[in-house]
């Protein structure tokens, strides 16, 4: 999935480097292997069932620990996987045991136009966001019927195939929260995130049950209900791509992992007592993290009022970073992580923990590259799962044995008595260029299949762009059976159109000694060289090459 599946990670707001400490006792227990798993959830109160969402449009049932061969739900005929699309999450209603209601967030296959021209003169050519309702027989059901589909909501996403958002979440009061990205491209060219008249770049809140002729209703305590020029579904705004957010099972606080643009990935937090995101502006695109956007190293211009800055941020580094938001751990068996927020980075393979609400204590939990965490998940007991999109593995975080014996309640709803909140503007705040440059530069990256880094004093790579661009190149070595990763020193610079830069990615003296020992012992050593290039309009392209190293 474009930015999620090759994108952005690492630093706290205070600017400290990522700590090296790790929760060594935490490991992974396999649940099974699936086809592009992207979300994990259990029916409320159900101790024996786990549902794994596959991006292609199927939901698989794991019953009493055993994956079932028959899909729980199959809507693959409706789903488009173009760009960052697909079946991205599901949510089950608090009364699921009796009503059988569940909801799916996906991008709709719109009849062959999935190629999506990305032309600003065309409209409705890209897959829109859909939220549909389905029904099962309830508590003991092992399947849900696609024939029960009822369209709840469709959000046009006409021009680009990235930044869909993708999370559904219920609170205990039966309100459904929906995250939608800013509409795609780079830099939010239409200013959607700060525009109160559009659903893009927001977290929405609805009651998804049908009411008369309406497919859903807007809760009365939504912050902008009844305010002219602002969509009443809006709950929070100023978000770039909130692919994963969560409500704390115990406190109801809202936490959002928002994927950054050029510089910073961020974790946003807002407590339930103040509304769990109700009416809050998380800054994009006025700000990216704590910096003014477009980035000029100046501080964010927003302060006070409805603005909420990140509790944690970390920088974009070569060749990509992309935050995967997670959950506050309420699994009592994970003693070392209890009450901490877990998040991951899709590109680096790191799973990290963070204190809430302060945002300090950032520390490594797991790092098993390649370990591409597309999503976290929770079961009915609050046990935490990770889904790896690339390998298909779904695993549970554990520091020993634990069983699911007592279900946790759904997150408590925010107070319904909170007062007026200043609304976002009803129209675009930012000028939109008539013909913005939306094409990413073509990257040429060559390394050869074998190299002798000790003789060459580093790994040699050649980088080329088809237009003027800046570049950053780096990578790492992996020594078989030693479990070691050795970083290559990064190189940065600029290129004229259709010129090639020959780069030597050097090793430190310590790393060179470790490599020399490994090669003398006959161990297999591979290198992955990664590069990213960006044109003058900010369009990004990334690439990587794998090669073998010899003496």
N, C-alpha and C positions, 0 to 999 in steps of 0.2 A: 504494500500500500504506500504510495509515493512518499510523502514526507514521513509517515509513520514507519514505512518499511525501508527507508534509507535516510534517516535524519538525525538529530541533535543531542552533551551533558557535563558539568561538574564544579560547583563552588557555592558556598553559602552567601547570604546577603552580606555578611561581614567580610567576605572576600578570602576566606581561608581555603587552603587547598584541601582536597578530599582526604579525610583521615584514612589511615591505612588499617586501623583496627577493624576486626571482623567478629561477628557472632559465630565463633567456630563451631558451636554445638548445633547450629541449625543446619538441617539437611533437607533432602527431597525424597518423598515417597511416591512412587509412580502410581498414577491412576489408570493410565492407558495411553495409546497412541491414536490420534484422530487426524482428519483431513483439515488442515489449516484451522485449528481451534483458536477462537478469538474471545470467548467469554465463558464463565463458569458460574453457575448459580444453583441453588436448591429451592424447591417449593417451601413456602413458609411452614415451619413446624415439622417438616418431613425429615426424619432422621436417617432414612434409608435410600433416598434418591438424590442423585446429582445430575444436573443437566449441563452438557458441554455444547456450546454453540460453535458450529463450523461456518466459516466465512462464506462458503459456497451456497448456503441456504438450508442446511440440515441441522437439527438439534438432536444430539445423541443422549441416550439415557444410560447412566451408570447406576445399577440397582444393587444395593447391598455389596458394593465394591466391585461388581462385575459389569463391564460394558455390554450392552445389549445390541444384538445384530439389527433389530428393527428400529428405524429412526423414531424418535419421539414426535418430531414434526419435520416435514419436508416441504419447503416452499422454494426450492431451488429454481423452479420454473418462473418465479417472479423476480429473482434477484439478479442484479448486475454487479459484477466484480471489477468493473473498469476503474482504474485509478485506485483511490482509497476506499472504494465502495465494497458492498457485500452485506450479508446479514451480520450486523455488528454487535447486537446484544438483545437479550430478552429480559422481561420482568414479569413476575407473577403477583397477582393481586393479593392483598392481605387475606381476603376471603376465598382464596383459590381452592381450599379443601372442599368447599361447598359449591362455589360458582364455576370453577374450572377456568376462570379468565386468565389469560396470559397475553402479553403484548410483545411485538417484535419490531425492532428498529432496523431498517434495511434500506438500501438504495434500489429503486425500482428499475427493472429492465423495461426500457421504453421503446421496444419494438425495432431494434436494429440501428438506432441512432447512438449507440453507446460509444462510438468512436469520439463523439463530442468535439466539435470543430474548434472550440475555444475562441470563436470569433465574437467580438463584442457587437456585431451587427445581427447575430443570430440570437434566438431566444428559445428556451426550453429544449435545448438539444442534449443536455447532459442529464444523467439519471437524477431524479429528485429524491429527497428523503421521504420515506414512508414510515408511519407507525400504524400497525394493524393489530386488531384484536383477534385472538383465536380461542377456542374452547376445547377443554378435555372433560372427561367424566369426573374430574375432581381428585380427591385425596389418593385413591388407589390406582389412578390411571397410569398406564405405561405408554400411552400415545395421545396425541392431540390431533384433531382433524383439520387439514387445510381447507376443507369445505366450509368450515365455520367462519372464514375470514370476513372481517368487517373493517373497512377503512376508517381509521380514527383521524389521522392527520396526514397531510402531504405538504412538504415544504419545498418550494421550487429552489433549485440549485443550478441555474441554467448555463453557466459559462465554463465551469472548471470541475475537475474530478478529484480535487483534494479538499481537505478541511471539511469533512462531513460531521465532525463530532462523533457521537455514536453510543452514548450511554443512556440507559433507562434505569430508574431507581424509584421504588415506592417508599413512602414513609408509612408509619403505622395508621395514619388517618386516611389512607387510601388515595393520597395525591400522588400523581405520577410526574416525575421530573425527567426532562428530556434535554440532552445537550446537543447543540447544533453549532458547527464551525462557522467561520466568517464568510464562507462562500468560495474560498480558494484563491489560487494564484499566490503572489507574494505581496505583502504590504497592504492587504485589504483594499484593493483599488476602488471599490465602491463605498468605502466607509461604513460597511454594514454593522460592525461591532458596536459603534456608538450611535446608531440610528434606531430610534424607538419604533419606527414604522415597519421594520423587518424582523423576522424571527431568527435571522442568521447572526452568529457571533454571540449567542445567548445560552442561558439555561432557562427552559420553559417549565411551567407548572400547570397541570390541568387535572380535572377529574375525568378519566377516560371513558366513563360509562355513558352510554347513549341516553340522551334526555329529550324526549319528544322527537322532533325532526333533526336535532343537533347531534353530530357524532360525538361530541364531548362538551363539557361545560367548564367555565373558568371559575375557580374558587373565589368567593367574595373577598377573601383576605389577600388575594394577589395584590402586589403593591401598586400596579398601574391600572387596575380594573376601573373602567369608567372615565379614564383620562383621555381626552381627544387627541388623535394623532399618534398614539402609542398603543402597540398591540397589548391587549390585556393578558395574554399568555405569558408575557415576560416576567421572569423571576429575578434573574441576574444578567448583566451584560458586560461588554468590554472584554470579550474572550476571543482568542484567535482560533484555537482548535482544542477544545476541552474533550478530547477523545475519551478520557476516563475521569469521572468524579465519583465521590461517595458521600454518604451520610453515615456518621459514626453510629454503630448499632446501639451503643450505650447512651451517648449524649445527644445525638441528633445534629452535631456540628457538621458543617459542610467543608469538604476538602476537594480541591480541583488540581489536577495536573494539566497545565496549559502548555502546549507545544509552542516554542518560541520561533522567531523569524531568523535573525542573523546572529544574535548574540547570547540570549539568555533563555533557558528553560525555567519554569517557575512552578512552585506549589503555593496555592492560595488557600486561605482558611477564613471561615467566618462562623462564629459561635451560634448555636441554636437560640440562646437567650436574646440575641440581637436580630434573629430572623433566619439564620442559616442561609445567608446569601440574599435574603429578601431585599430587592431594589438596589443591590450593590453594583458598583462599577469597578471592574477589576483592571481597567486601565487601557487595554489594547484598543486602537492603535496610537493613542496619544503617548503611551508608554510601552516599552518592552521591558518587563521586570521593573527595576528601579531607575532605568535610564529613559531619557527622552527619545521618542521615535519621530522621524528617522534618527538613527543613532549618531549623536555628535559628542558623546561622553558627558553631556549635561544631565543633571538629575531630572527625574520625572516632574512634569509641571503640575500634576494633580496632587491635591492634599485636602484632607478634611472632607466634609460633606458625605457623599455616598461612596467615595473612593476607598478601595481596600487594596493596599499593596501586598506583595508576596511575603510569606513568612520564610521562604527559602528560594534561592535561585542558584543556577550554576551555568557556566558558559558553554557556548557552542565551541567545539574543538574538532580538529580534523579526524576523519573526514565528515563525520556526522554525529549528531546527538538527537534524541527524541524521547521525551519523558513519557513514561507510562504511569499514570496515577493509580494509587492503590487504596488500601484500607487502613484504618486504625485497628490494630490487632486486639481482638476480644476473645481469642482462643486461650483459655486459662492454662493449657498445657505448654504454650510457648512463653515460658516465664520470662525469658530475657527480652522478649519483644512486646510483652503485654502493655497496652496503652500507647505504644509507639505507632507512628504512621509509616507504612511501607510504600515505597515507590521504586521504580526501576527505570533503566534507560534501555530502549530497544537496540541501540547501536552498540553500546559497550558491553552489554550482558550483565551489568551490575544490578543487584537488588540491594537497596539501602534503607536505613531506618532514620526516623526523624522524630524529635520531640514535638508534641503539640500541647498547647497552642503556640509556644514560643518560637519553634522552628530550629532550635539548637540541637546539639547532639548528633549531627549527621554522621553516620558510620556505615561501613560496609557490612552487609549480612551474607551475601553470596556473590561469587564472581566465577562463573564457569563458561567462559567464552568457547565457542559461539553459543550464547544463551539468550535468544531474542524474545524477551517477555513482551508479548502482545497485550496481555491483560492479566490482572489478578481476578480472583473470585472468592466468594464466601459460601459455605454451606449453612445449613440451618443452625448449626452449633457455633458458627463464627470461625470455623477453621478456614485457613487461607490457602488458596491454590494459585498456581501460575500456569499460564497457557503459552506455549512456544509455537508461534505461527509457522516458523520454518521447519522445525523437526517434527511437529505434530504432537509433541509430548505434553501431557497435562500431569502435573505433580502437586502434591500437598506439602507445605512447609511443616517440618516436624523437628523437634529436638529430643525425640524418643517416641514412645508409644502414646497414643491417645485415642479415645473412642468418643463417638458422638452419642451422648446419653441424655442431654437436656438442651432443648432448642432455645435459642435466644429470640427475643422479640424483635420486630422490625424497628428501624430507627424512629424515635418519637418525633411527631410533627412539631414544627416551630409554633410559638405562641400565635394565636389568632387575633390578639388585641393590640398588636403593634400599630403605630400611627402612620401618618403621611410620610412618603418618601419622595424627594424631588425626582421627577421623571427625566429620562434621557431626552435629547432633542428629537423632534418628530421627523427630521429630514437629514440628508448627508451633511456632515460637518466638514468633510474634506473635499477639495476639488478633484474631479475625476478627469484624467487626461482623455482626450478624444480617441487616441490610438496608442495606448500604452504598450511598451515592449513586453510581451508575455512569453517569448520564446527562450527556452533555456539554451545556453551555449552547448555546442557539440564538444565533447571531451575525447581526446585521444590519449590513452595511457598505455605505454609499452614497457615491459620489463624483461621479456624473454622467459623461457621456462626453467632455466638453471643459471645460477650465478655463483661466483667465488668471492664472497664478501670480505674475507681476510686479505686476499690479494688485491682486491679493488678498493679496500679501505671503506667499505660500505656497500649498500645495495643500490644499484643504478636504475633509475627510472627516467622515462621521457614523457613529458606532458605537453599537450598541444590543445589550442582552442581555435574555433573557426571565426572568432570575433575577439576584440580586446577583452581581456579578463584578468582577474587576480586568481592566484592559485595557492593551495596549501596541500602539501603532500607529507605523508608519514606512513606508519605501519608498525608491524611487530613480527617477531620470530616466535615460532612454537617448536619446542624441543620434545620430541616424542618420548614418552615414558617418564620424562623428568617433571612434567606438569608445569613447565616454566614458560612465561611470556617475556620476551625481551623487546623493549620498545626501540624503534628507530627514531633518530632525531628528526624533527619536522623541518621542512623547508617551505618558505613562503616567497611570493614575488608576484610580478605582473608580466603579462605576455601581450604582444601585439597580435593581430589577427593572423592565423595560419603560420605561426612561428612555433618552434619546438624548443623547450628548455630541457637540457640534460642535467639531471639532479643526482647527487650522491647523498643518500640517506645514511648517515654515519651511525656507528655504535659507540657507546662510551667505552672507556678502557676496561672497565669491569665487565661489561656485557661482551666485549670482544674475547676476553679470557674465558668466559663461560661458554661462548660459542666454540672456541678452539678446543676446549676439553670435550665438548659433546661430539664434535666431528672426529676427534682422535679416537673416541670410544665407539665410533660407528653408528651413532644415533642419527635418526632421520630428523632433519631440520627443515621446516618450511617457513616461508615468509609470505605475509600478506601486505602488499603495498596498496595504500588507499589515497585517493586524491579527490579534491573538491575544487571546482572552479566556479567563479561568479562573475557575471557580466556587469556592465555599468548600471543596468536597471535593477540589479539585485537578484536576477534569476540564477538559480543554483543547479549544478549538475555534479553528481558524485559517481565514482567508479572505483573498482579495486581489481587487483590481479594477484594470483597465487603462484608461487614459484618454489623450486627446491634449491637448497643451498648445499654446496659441496666444498671440499678442501681444494 
